[in-house]
Amino acid sequence: MTGGNTVGTGFSECTDGAFGDLYSTSAIFKLGGFLGIAAAELHHAVNRQSDGVPNGSTVTDQFGTTGVVETGTEWAGKIGAGYNFGPVKVYAIGEYMKRTNTPSGFNERTRYGAYGSATWRFLPNDEVAVAYSHAFNTQGNPAVNSLNPGECPGGDSTVDNQADLYDLGLRHYFTPAVTIYVVASLVHNHQCAHYGLGPSGHGIVYLQRNQFNEMFAGKDLAGFSIGATFKF
């Protein structure tokens, strides 16, 4: 996307999130019903200029730290475990994400995260699943192009921008390879959070923004998806 007011940054061309090189690795351990996993990923030279300010990217946070929000390395690591009890499967994952080369008050990429899920095969061909995810507070809050900068000022690392994601799903197996499913999701954004629904590639991306790309922080989002799977 190019032009003046674009969906990407609201100020210039949509280049937010572009990066140079990506490196990733993972390891999986299985023993009986136990499953363990560890994974890490690094993105080199990630462009976050949209976390700056219009007509310039020099910013100062509430601690008086001044810097330039441009490109920097981002990396993440996670570790998880689960167990298959037969009709019931449970899993849990913890993660940490890190953004470098950004003033702390404007760093909304560095945070911890947690995920847990349980699946119950209550009939031979039907199962129900629940899941919960939590995004912990980030180091800062850019608040660029926000409609409530008074409540969520840019450069303030004390605001509450945590979020909760609740999921409920049903799946029916026609065969072990062919299934249909329905999933309902609710994102609860805390006062200054602005997480979207569907950006993982499942369903249409839904964000709390108006036609001018101004964001409404602290808004809850809900939706559902229906689909089918075929393993071959």
Beta strands, then each sheet from edge to edge (+ up, - down):
strand 1: 21-31
strand 2: 34-47
strand 3: 58-60
strand 4: 66-68
strand 5: 71-84
strand 6: 88-99
strand 7: 111-123
strand 8: 126-135
strand 9: 163-173
strand 10: 178-189
strand 11: 221-230
sheet 1: 1+ 2- 5+ 6- 7+ 8- 9+ 10- 11+
sheet 2: 3+ 4-
end
